[in-house]
Amino acid sequence: MLSKKETLILKLLYENKHRYLTSQEVASGISVSNRTARKYLHSLNEQLEQIRMGNINAKPGHGYQLKLYDGEAFESFYLSELKNKKITQDSCIVQESKDRQYTILKHLFFDQGPVYVDHIAEELFVSRSTVSNELVEIKKQLKPYNIVLKHKSNKGIYLVGKEQSIRHFIMNYFFVSRLHDNLYTFSIYGHLLEGINIEEIVIIVLDECRENKLRLSDFIIYNLVLHIGLAVKRIKSGFKMDSSVIVDITPDLPEYQTARAIIQRIEASQGIVVPTEEAHFIALHLLSKTSSANVFKKTEYKESEIRQQLLAVLSEIDQSTGYKLHKDSILIEGLMLHFIPLLRRLQEKRTNENPLMADIKQQYQDIYEMTVSHLNKMAIFQTYPMNENEWAYIAIHFIAAVERFCNEQKAHVLVICATGLGSSQMLKNRLERELGSKIYIEKVISYYEIVDQDLSEIDLIISSINVPTILLGVPIVTVSVLLNEQDIESINQAIAADKITKKIDNLQFRCNQTTINDRFSAFEQCVSEELFFVANEYADKTMILTEMLRRIEQKEERVLKETFMKQIKLRESYSSVAFSNYLAVPHPIEPLTNAAHVAIAIQPEGFYWDQAHPNIQLVVLLSPDKFGHLNMDVISQALEPILDNREFQQAILKCTSCQSFMEILKNETLNERVVLEG
């Protein structure tokens, strides 16, 4: 992964790829000295050559020019590594500081040898004083854990604290914060791994790797935890572990010893017996770099070629769904690591039974089918045919990625206070504590700094003083420095409104990417006879919505009405949900149900919805699922052909069943396709 400075240099070189840039031009572009710029250029060149994307050609008297090996492959890499990053100078400075702190902390917690300030300064291409400044910030982070940073001339810098405190910090800083989306996703489909304590497995893996002086990346930790969780699930479900194949790993290796230690602790904590052979497969994860070389050596394709095959199908998925999977580094690296033991199994013509396969195919059918249909196109899987068990394992990675996509878009917030530093810090702390899962605070500024701010990436301004909205063109919520309950509710409403706006902005893209058949098919998956009814002539808006929600509650087997009603009311406060003179499409702002539902109510006599729509005859209530299995934008598009269709309006008034309603809708959909194709 490139640092922010390297990112800026790559951007400069790519935008000027048809000419040479002098070191002075590069240095000026990233605000460093010529000497430091050359160090960054050298580091960037090494990374580009390592991933076989290209190199930086240095020509005396001319400067530096980017040379690409594969333009198309580089485009994917460029979009993935650059376009999704903010690279303004201010954000660059902040991110560089965080990167430095992360590197220093990683040395302090995971290196077994001494850590010296001079060595860190040389590694990071910064001065000793810069490292000292970062150490001041690191001390603040360590203080709540009662961990002290100390220094001795013959020992360098080191940490002093209880082992439990050190482990707690590692868990929170290196894994919970950085792998929050993965751990959160585990909780989302926790029923699939019922009885498996994921965080306990993370701690066991961390403890044993530190004990045996193994250094692992975040991705390897995540994949190893997933592998162990699934192995425990298989054993508890009565599946027999495959012990017929011996993996060629020397028992004396520290990776194997670590795997054995992990298994012993898992056995003690879970009350199970894990086959000895499982240590070989855990060791494979710990030996990922070494084992990957051996595995990929047996295939027709290089590791870089398989990565490009993967990126190509992810881009294809994004085109058809609107996701951004080709930019999800957790998904990409996770799959590449998963492919190592997978390809080994395929090469040896064996497979693992998957205890989650039935649940995945039933509860995540669309993601499972998406996984199979697209990844099946990868050339590597033409060589090695896959079965359902293996596809279900891969689908788990996509379930996590889709969940991340649905939850990662926090509102980017600018906080404005008076000049008092104490009050601004208090407000910031309160906001992070109460709304940290929904907002990302870009900056806290005083009123007098507003004119200097770039607001292009800001979704919402939270201010303790009155600021005219028209002045800035960004939604503003005025709050008390103490942030009371009413303030929190106002912010939540503003965030919800921002989400609606983003969905509307994205609607045109999704419309272009979905076929008419896709829309009808998606709609059809969510309806049922139980969710269809014809209301009597006396039924009003409240009665009809209440009956629709009662039916959804029966489907979900839990109480939803009160929360659902509040969400519908809140949605209507932004704009009407009546899409025509006779059709209303109410829906909550946020998904509330585990499965996606569409409830349909017909009231032939018509009833009062609001002042502008006094004679609504058809209500289609949309309830998106929490997991984003079905795209409600696509489903709502199925209604577009019939918004102002008088013939359809007359026909549906005679419907007495969901089946007859869907037949009429299908005919209207086919008519639209004929018109478009004609």
C-alpha positions in Angstrom: 0.0 0.0 0.0 1.4 3.4 -1.0 1.9 6.2 1.5 0.3 9.5 0.9 3.5 11.1 -0.4 4.0 8.2 -2.8 0.4 8.5 -3.9 1.0 12.2 -4.7 4.2 11.4 -6.7 2.4 8.6 -8.6 -0.4 11.1 -9.4 2.1 13.7 -10.6 4.0 11.1 -12.8 0.8 9.6 -14.2 -0.7 13.0 -15.2 2.7 13.9 -16.9 3.5 10.4 -18.2 4.4 11.8 -21.7 7.3 13.9 -20.3 10.1 13.9 -17.7 9.6 15.6 -14.4 12.7 17.0 -12.6 13.3 16.2 -9.0 12.6 19.9 -8.2 9.1 19.6 -9.8 8.4 16.4 -7.8 9.7 18.0 -4.6 7.6 21.1 -5.1 4.5 19.0 -5.9 4.6 17.2 -2.5 6.2 20.0 -0.4 9.5 18.2 0.5 13.2 18.7 -0.2 14.8 17.4 -3.4 16.7 14.8 -1.4 13.5 13.5 0.3 11.7 13.5 -3.0 14.4 11.2 -4.5 14.0 8.8 -1.5 10.2 8.6 -2.1 10.8 8.1 -5.9 13.2 5.2 -5.1 10.6 3.6 -2.7 7.8 4.1 -5.2 9.8 2.6 -8.0 10.6 -0.5 -5.9 6.9 -1.0 -5.2 5.8 -0.6 -8.8 8.4 -3.1 -10.0 7.4 -5.5 -7.2 3.8 -5.7 -8.3 4.9 -5.7 -12.0 2.9 -2.6 -13.0 5.8 -0.5 -14.3 8.9 1.5 -13.2 10.2 5.0 -12.9 12.8 5.8 -15.6 15.5 8.1 -14.3 17.3 9.9 -17.0 20.3 12.2 -16.1 19.6 15.8 -17.1 16.0 15.1 -17.8 14.4 13.8 -14.7 11.8 11.0 -14.0 9.2 9.5 -16.2 6.6 6.7 -15.5 6.9 3.7 -17.8 4.0 1.2 -17.7 4.2 -2.6 -18.5 0.4 -3.0 -18.9 -1.7 0.1 -19.3 -5.0 -1.6 -18.6 -3.8 -3.3 -15.5 -2.3 -0.1 -14.3 -5.6 1.7 -14.8 -7.3 -0.7 -12.4 -4.5 -0.3 -9.9 -4.5 3.5 -10.3 -8.3 3.7 -9.7 -8.0 1.4 -6.7 -5.1 3.1 -5.0 -5.6 6.7 -6.0 -9.0 7.7 -7.1 -10.7 6.6 -3.8 -8.2 8.6 -1.7 -8.3 12.3 -0.9 -5.0 13.8 -1.8 -5.4 17.4 -0.8 -2.3 18.8 0.9 -4.1 19.2 4.3 -5.4 15.6 4.4 -2.1 14.4 3.1 -0.3 15.9 6.2 -2.8 14.4 8.6 -2.7 11.0 6.9 1.1 11.0 6.8 1.2 11.6 10.5 -1.2 8.7 11.2 0.8 6.4 8.9 4.0 7.3 10.8 2.4 6.6 14.1 1.0 3.3 12.9 4.5 2.3 11.7 6.2 3.3 15.0 3.5 1.5 17.1 3.9 -1.6 14.9 7.6 -1.7 15.6 7.1 -1.1 19.4 4.5 -3.8 19.8 5.7 -6.5 17.3 9.5 -6.1 16.9 11.5 -8.3 19.3 14.7 -6.3 18.9 15.5 -2.8 20.0 13.7 0.1 18.3 15.8 3.3 17.7 14.5 6.7 16.8 17.2 7.2 14.2 16.3 3.9 12.5 12.6 4.9 12.3 13.5 8.4 10.9 15.6 6.7 8.2 12.8 4.2 7.4 10.2 7.0 7.1 12.4 9.5 5.3 11.8 12.1 8.0 13.9 14.0 10.5 14.5 12.9 14.1 12.4 15.8 15.4 9.4 14.6 13.3 9.7 11.2 14.9 9.9 12.9 18.3 6.7 14.8 17.6 4.9 11.6 16.6 6.1 9.9 19.9 4.4 12.7 21.8 1.1 11.9 20.1 1.7 8.1 20.7 2.2 8.7 24.4 -1.3 10.3 24.5 -2.8 7.2 22.8 -1.1 4.8 25.2 -2.0 6.7 28.4 -5.6 5.4 28.8 -4.2 1.9 28.7 -1.6 2.6 31.4 1.2 1.8 29.0 4.3 4.0 29.3 6.8 4.8 26.5 10.3 4.8 27.8 13.8 5.5 26.3 17.3 4.3 27.2 20.4 5.0 25.1 21.4 1.3 24.9 17.9 0.0 24.5 16.2 2.5 22.3 12.5 3.2 22.8 10.3 0.6 24.4 7.0 0.0 26.2 6.3 -0.7 29.8 2.9 -2.0 30.9 0.9 -5.0 32.0 0.6 -7.8 29.4 -3.2 -7.5 29.6 -3.1 -3.8 28.8 -0.7 -4.3 25.9 -2.9 -7.0 24.5 -6.0 -4.7 24.9 -4.2 -1.9 23.0 -3.2 -4.2 20.2 -6.7 -5.6 19.9 -8.3 -2.1 19.7 -5.7 -0.2 17.7 -4.4 -2.8 15.2 -7.5 -5.0 14.7 -10.8 -3.7 16.0 -10.3 -0.2 14.5 -8.7 -1.4 11.3 -10.7 -4.5 10.8 -13.9 -3.1 12.3 -15.9 -3.7 9.2 -14.8 -7.4 9.2 -15.6 -8.0 12.8 -18.9 -6.1 12.4 -19.7 -8.2 9.4 -19.1 -11.3 11.5 -21.8 -10.0 13.9 -24.2 -9.4 11.0 -24.1 -13.1 10.0 -23.4 -14.3 13.5 -26.1 -16.9 13.2 -23.9 -18.6 10.6 -21.1 -18.8 13.2 -23.3 -19.3 16.2 -21.4 -20.1 19.4 -18.1 -18.9 17.9 -16.4 -16.0 19.8 -14.6 -14.2 17.0 -12.8 -11.7 19.2 -11.6 -14.5 21.5 -10.0 -16.2 18.4 -8.4 -12.9 17.4 -6.8 -12.6 20.9 -5.6 -16.2 20.8 -4.0 -15.7 17.4 -2.4 -12.5 18.5 -1.0 -13.9 21.7 0.6 -16.9 20.1 2.0 -15.0 17.1 3.7 -12.5 19.5 4.9 -15.3 21.7 6.6 -17.0 18.6 7.8 -13.7 17.1 5.7 -13.9 14.0 4.7 -10.7 12.2 1.4 -10.9 10.3 -0.5 -8.4 8.2 -4.1 -7.4 9.0 -5.3 -9.4 6.0 -3.6 -12.6 7.1 -5.0 -12.2 10.7 -8.5 -11.7 9.3 -8.4 -14.7 7.0 -6.8 -16.9 9.6 -9.6 -16.0 12.1 -12.2 -16.7 9.5 -10.5 -20.1 8.7 -10.4 -21.1 12.4 -14.0 -19.9 13.0 -15.2 -22.1 10.1 -13.1 -25.0 11.2 -14.6 -24.9 14.7 -18.1 -24.6 13.2 -17.5 -27.7 11.0 -16.3 -29.7 14.0 -19.2 -28.6 16.2 -21.6 -29.5 13.3 -20.2 -33.0 13.2 -18.3 -32.7 9.9 -15.3 -34.9 9.6 -12.1 -33.0 8.9 -10.1 -34.1 5.9 -7.0 -35.8 7.3 -6.2 -37.9 4.3 -3.9 -35.3 2.8 -0.6 -34.4 4.4 0.6 -30.9 3.8 4.4 -30.8 3.4 5.3 -28.5 6.4 8.2 -29.1 8.7 7.1 -29.5 12.3 10.1 -27.6 13.5 9.0 -24.4 11.8 7.9 -21.6 14.2 4.7 -21.3 12.0 3.8 -24.9 12.7 4.6 -24.6 16.4 2.4 -21.4 16.5 -0.4 -23.3 14.8 -0.2 -26.1 17.4 -0.3 -23.6 20.2 -3.4 -21.9 18.7 -5.2 -25.2 18.3 -4.5 -26.2 21.9 -6.0 -23.0 23.2 -9.0 -23.2 20.8 -9.6 -26.8 22.0 -9.6 -25.6 25.6 -11.9 -22.6 25.1 -14.4 -24.4 22.8 -14.4 -27.8 24.4 -13.6 -29.6 21.1 -10.9 -31.9 19.7 -9.2 -30.5 16.6 -7.4 -33.0 14.3 -3.7 -32.7 14.3 -3.7 -32.2 10.6 -5.5 -28.9 11.0 -2.3 -27.4 12.3 -0.9 -27.9 8.8 -3.6 -25.7 7.3 -3.3 -23.0 9.9 0.5 -23.0 9.3 -0.3 -22.5 5.6 -2.0 -19.2 6.5 1.0 -18.2 8.6 3.3 -19.1 5.8 1.2 -17.4 3.2 4.1 -15.7 1.3 6.2 -18.9 1.1 3.2 -21.2 0.3 1.8 -18.8 -2.3 5.0 -19.0 -4.3 4.8 -22.8 -4.3 1.0 -22.9 -5.1 1.1 -20.4 -7.9 4.2 -22.1 -9.4 1.9 -25.0 -10.3 -0.7 -23.0 -12.2 -0.6 -21.6 -15.7 -0.8 -18.1 -14.4 1.4 -15.8 -12.3 0.0 -14.4 -9.1 -0.2 -10.9 -10.7 -2.2 -12.4 -13.6 -4.7 -14.0 -11.2 -5.0 -10.7 -9.4 -5.9 -9.0 -12.7 -8.4 -11.7 -13.5 -10.0 -11.0 -10.1 -10.0 -7.2 -10.6 -11.6 -7.7 -14.0 -14.6 -9.7 -12.6 -14.9 -7.3 -9.7 -15.2 -4.4 -12.1 -17.8 -6.4 -14.0 -19.8 -7.0 -10.8 -19.6 -3.2 -10.0 -21.0 -2.4 -13.5 -24.0 -4.5 -12.9 -24.7 -3.8 -9.3 -23.4 -0.3 -8.5 -21.0 -1.7 -5.8 -17.4 -0.6 -5.6 -15.8 -4.0 -5.0 -12.8 -3.4 -7.2 -11.7 -0.7 -4.7 -12.2 -2.9 -1.7 -8.7 -3.8 -0.7 -9.9 -6.0 2.2 -11.9 -8.1 -0.3 -9.1 -8.3 -2.9 -6.3 -9.2 -0.5 -8.6 -11.5 1.4 -9.5 -13.4 -1.7 -5.9 -13.6 -2.9 -5.0 -15.2 0.4 -8.0 -17.5 0.3 -6.9 -18.7 -3.2 -3.6 -20.1 -1.7 -5.1 -23.0 0.3 -8.0 -23.2 -2.2 -5.8 -23.8 -5.2 -3.7 -26.2 -3.2 -6.9 -28.2 -2.5 -8.0 -28.1 -6.2 -4.5 -29.1 -7.4 -4.7 -32.1 -5.0 -8.3 -32.8 -6.1 -9.9 -32.5 -2.7 -12.4 -30.2 -1.1 -13.7 -29.1 2.3 -17.3 -29.7 3.2 -18.9 -26.4 4.1 -21.3 -26.4 7.1 -22.5 -23.0 6.1 -23.4 -23.8 2.5 -27.1 -24.4 2.9 -27.5 -21.2 5.0 -25.5 -19.1 2.6 -27.5 -20.4 -0.4 -30.7 -19.8 1.4 -30.1 -16.5 3.1 -27.6 -14.9 0.7 -28.8 -16.5 -2.6 -28.2 -13.4 -4.7 -24.6 -12.9 -3.4 -23.9 -16.6 -3.8 -25.1 -16.6 -7.4 -23.3 -13.4 -8.1 -20.1 -15.0 -6.8 -20.4 -18.1 -8.9 -21.6 -16.5 -12.1 -18.8 -13.9 -12.2 -15.8 -15.7 -10.7 -16.5 -18.7 -12.8 -15.3 -16.5 -15.7 -11.8 -16.3 -14.2 -9.4 -18.3 -16.3 -7.9 -19.9 -13.3 -11.2 -21.6 -12.5 -11.5 -22.9 -16.0 -8.5 -25.0 -15.2 -9.7 -26.1 -11.8 -13.5 -26.8 -11.6 -15.1 -25.7 -8.4 -18.0 -27.2 -6.4 -20.7 -25.6 -4.3 -18.8 -26.0 -1.0 -15.8 -24.0 -2.3 -18.0 -21.3 -3.9 -19.8 -20.9 -0.6 -16.5 -20.2 1.2 -15.7 -17.6 -1.4 -19.2 -16.1 -1.1 -18.5 -15.3 2.6 -15.9 -12.8 1.5 -18.4 -11.1 -0.8 -21.1 -11.1 2.0 -18.6 -9.1 4.1 -17.7 -6.8 1.2 -21.3 -6.0 0.4 -22.0 -5.3 4.1 -19.0 -3.0 4.1 -20.2 -1.2 1.0 -23.6 -0.6 2.6 -22.2 0.7 5.9 -18.9 2.4 5.0 -20.4 5.8 3.8 -20.2 7.8 7.0 -21.2 11.5 6.7 -18.1 13.7 6.4 -18.5 16.5 9.0 -17.0 19.9 9.6 -17.4 21.1 13.2 -17.6 24.9 13.8 -17.1 26.4 17.2 -16.3 29.7 18.8 -12.7 30.4 19.4 -12.6 28.4 22.7 -10.4 25.3 22.3 -11.9 23.7 25.4 -15.5 23.9 24.2 -14.6 22.7 20.7 -12.8 19.6 22.0 -15.7 18.9 24.3 -18.1 19.0 21.4 -15.9 16.9 19.2 -15.6 14.2 22.0 -19.4 14.2 22.5 -20.0 13.9 18.7 -17.5 11.0 18.4 -19.0 9.2 21.4 -22.7 9.6 20.4 -22.4 9.4 16.6 -19.0 7.9 15.9 -20.6 5.1 13.8 -22.3 7.5 11.5 -20.0 10.5 11.1 -16.3 11.2 10.3 -15.1 14.5 11.7 -12.8 16.0 9.0 -11.8 19.1 11.1 -12.8 21.3 14.0 -12.5 25.0 13.1 -13.4 28.4 14.5 -16.0 30.6 12.8 -13.3 32.9 11.4 -11.7 30.0 9.5 -14.8 29.2 7.4 -13.8 31.2 4.4 -10.6 29.3 4.0 -12.2 25.8 3.9 -12.6 23.5 1.0 -16.2 22.2 1.5 -16.3 20.0 -1.7 -16.0 16.8 0.4 -18.1 17.9 3.4 -21.6 16.4 3.7 -22.7 18.2 6.9 -21.6 21.1 9.1 -22.3 20.9 12.8 -22.0 24.3 14.5 -22.3 25.6 18.0 -23.0 29.1 16.6 -25.5 30.3 14.0 -24.2 30.2 10.4 -26.3 31.0 7.4 -26.7 27.9 5.2 -26.9 29.9 2.1 -23.4 31.2 2.8 -21.8 27.8 2.5 -24.1 25.7 0.4 -23.8 22.7 2.8 -26.5 21.5 5.3 -25.9 23.0 8.7 -27.1 21.7 12.1 -26.8 24.2 15.0 -26.2 22.5 18.3 -25.4 23.2 21.9 -21.8 22.6 23.0 -23.2 20.1 25.5 -24.9 18.2 22.6 -28.3 17.3 24.1 -30.8 14.6 22.9 -32.6 17.1 20.6 -29.3 18.0 18.9 -28.5 14.3 18.3 -31.9 13.7 16.8 -31.4 16.8 14.5 -28.1 15.4 13.3 -29.5 12.0 12.7 -32.3 13.5 10.6 -29.7 15.5 8.6 -27.6 12.4 8.0 -30.6 10.5 6.9 -31.5 13.3 4.5 -28.0 13.2 3.1 -28.3 9.5 2.5 -31.5 10.0 0.6 -29.8 12.7 -1.6 -26.9 10.3 -2.3 -29.3 7.6 -3.3 -31.2 9.9 -5.7 -27.9 11.0 -7.2 -26.9 7.4 -7.7 -30.3 6.4 -9.1 -29.5 7.3 -12.7 -26.4 5.2 -12.7 -28.3 2.2 -11.4 -31.1 2.8 -13.9 -28.5 2.6 -16.7 -27.0 -0.6 -15.3 -30.2 -2.7 -14.8 -32.3 -4.3 -17.5 -36.1 -4.3 -17.4 -36.1 -8.0 -16.7 -33.7 -7.4 -13.8 -36.2 -4.9 -12.3 -39.2 -7.2 -12.6 -37.3 -10.2 -11.3 -36.1 -8.3 -8.2 -39.6 -7.1 -7.6 -41.0 -10.6 -7.9 -38.6 -11.9 -5.3 -40.0 -9.6 -2.6 -43.8 -10.0 -3.0 -46.1 -12.8 -1.8 -49.8 -13.5 -1.4 -49.4 -12.9 2.4 -48.2 -9.4 1.7 -51.1 -8.5 -0.7 -54.6 -7.5 0.2 -57.6 -5.4 -1.0 -58.6 -2.9 1.7 -62.3 -2.1 2.3 -63.8 1.2 1.3 -63.6 2.6 4.8 -59.8 2.0 5.2 -57.7 5.1 5.6 -54.0 5.7 5.4 -53.2 4.7 9.0 -55.3 1.5 8.8 -53.8 0.4 5.5 -50.2 1.0 6.7 -50.9 -0.7 10.0 -52.2 -3.8 8.2 -49.2 -3.9 5.8 -46.8 -3.7 8.7 -48.7 -6.4 10.6 -48.2 -8.7 7.7 -44.5 -7.9 7.5 -44.2 -8.5 11.2 -45.7 -12.0 10.7 -43.0 -12.6 8.0 -40.2 -11.4 10.2 -41.7 -12.9 13.4 -40.9 -9.8 15.5 -42.5 -6.4 16.4 -41.7 -3.6 13.9 -44.7 -1.4 13.6 -43.8 1.5 15.9 -40.2 1.9 14.6 -41.4 1.4 11.0 -44.1 4.1 11.3 -41.6 6.6 12.7 -39.3 5.9 9.8 -42.0 6.3 7.2 -43.1 9.6 8.9 -39.5 10.8 8.9 -39.1 9.9 5.2 -42.2 11.9 4.3 -40.9 14.9 6.1 -38.3 15.3 3.3 -40.6 14.8 0.3 -43.8 13.1 -0.6 -43.8 9.3 -1.3 -46.8 9.6 -3.6 -45.4 9.0 -7.0 -48.5 9.8 -9.0 -52.2 10.7 -8.4 -53.1 7.1 -7.5 -49.8 5.4 -6.3 -47.9 5.9 -3.0 -44.6 4.1 -2.3 -43.8 4.5 1.4 -40.5 3.2 2.8 -38.2 3.6 5.8 -35.1 5.7 5.7 -32.9 2.9 7.0 -33.4 -0.9 6.5 -35.3 -2.5 9.4 -36.0 -6.0 8.2 -33.8 -9.1 7.9 -35.3 -9.9 4.5 -36.5 -7.6 1.7 -40.3 -7.3 1.4 -42.8 -5.5 -0.8 -46.3 -5.2 0.6 -49.1 -4.2 -1.8 -52.5 -2.8 -0.8 -55.4 -1.8 -3.2 -58.2 0.4 -2.2 -60.4 0.8 -5.3 -62.5 3.7 -3.8 -59.4 5.8 -3.1 -58.4 7.4 0.2 -56.7 10.5 1.5 -52.9 10.4 1.6 -52.0 14.0 1.9 -53.3 17.4 0.6 -51.7 17.0 -2.8 -52.9 13.3 -3.2 -56.4 12.9 -1.9 -57.3 9.8 -3.9 -54.6 7.2 -3.6 -55.7 3.7 -4.8 -52.5 1.7 -4.7 -49.9 1.5 -1.9 -46.6 -0.4 -2.5 -44.6 -0.5 0.7 -40.9 -1.2 0.2 -38.9 -2.7 3.1 -35.2 -3.1 2.1 -33.2 -5.8 4.0 -30.4 -4.9 6.4 -27.8 -6.8 4.4 -28.4 -5.1 1.0 -29.2 -8.4 -0.7 -31.8 -6.8 -3.0 -31.3 -3.3 -4.4 -34.4 -1.3 -3.6 -33.6 1.3 -6.3 -33.8 -1.5 -8.8 -37.1 -2.8 -7.3 -38.7 0.7 -7.3 -37.7 1.1 -11.0 -40.1 -1.8 -11.8 -42.9 0.6 -10.9 -41.7 3.3 -13.4 -43.7 2.1 -16.4 -47.0 2.2 -14.6 -46.7 5.6 -12.8 -49.1 7.4 -15.1 -50.5 4.5 -17.0 -54.3 4.9 -17.0 -54.9 1.4 -18.4 -52.8 -0.3 -15.7 -54.6 1.8 -13.0 -58.0 0.5 -14.2 -56.7 -3.1 -14.4 -55.3 -3.3 -11.0 -58.5 -2.1 -9.3 -59.9 -5.5 -10.4 -57.0 -7.6 -8.9 -57.9 -9.9 -6.0 -54.6 -11.7 -5.7 -50.9 -11.1 -5.8 -50.6 -13.4 -8.8 -53.1 -11.4 -10.9 -51.3 -8.2 -9.9 -47.9 -9.6 -10.9 -49.3 -10.8 -14.2 -50.5 -7.3 -15.1 -47.2 -5.8 -14.0 -45.3 -8.3 -16.1 -47.3 -7.6 -19.2 -46.7 -3.9 -18.7 -43.0 -4.5 -18.2 -42.9 -6.5 -21.4 -44.8 -3.8 -23.3 -42.2 -1.2 -22.2 -39.4 -3.5 -23.4 -41.1 -3.9 -26.8 -41.4 -0.1 -27.1 -37.7 0.4 -26.1 -36.4 -2.3 -28.5 -38.7 -1.1 -31.3 
